[in-house]
Amino acid sequence: MVTETLSRFGATVVVNDVVPAEQAREVLPEHDRVRYLRADTTEEREVERLLDGCVAEVGTLPDAVCCHAGVAASHPVHEFPLAEFDRLMQVNVRASYVLARAVAARWVTERMPGHLVF
């Protein structure tokens, strides 16, 4: 797992998802450098709260952000429900953009270098 490897090499890793913390802890490595913050990254306010939480938890904005929220669904194209397609676009495209946009704006304001990974 990427989180485990990064933390072993000294990185503090803040993991984000929409599941409750108890559920996240079941799959995250137990390490003092791994934190979990719940947020729906399709929503701008939640992303701002997530970034505020990063600062509160580790004392600074992240210097790298992996923008890879995603869900999957499969249907024959002629039967694919539009509501489900819209949800895929919200999570798989919008969430990454909302997060990247928000953290990049903060990096610029703070005159801090940063890296986005898609």
VENGI-V48058 format. One record per helix or strand. SS is the DSSP state (h for helix, s for strand). FROM is the first residue (numbers start at 0). TO is the last residue. Records with the same first field share a line. If there is no record, write none. Layout:
SS=FROM-TO  FROM-TO
This chain:
h=1-7  20-24  43-57  76-78  81-109
s=12-16  33-37  63-65  114-116
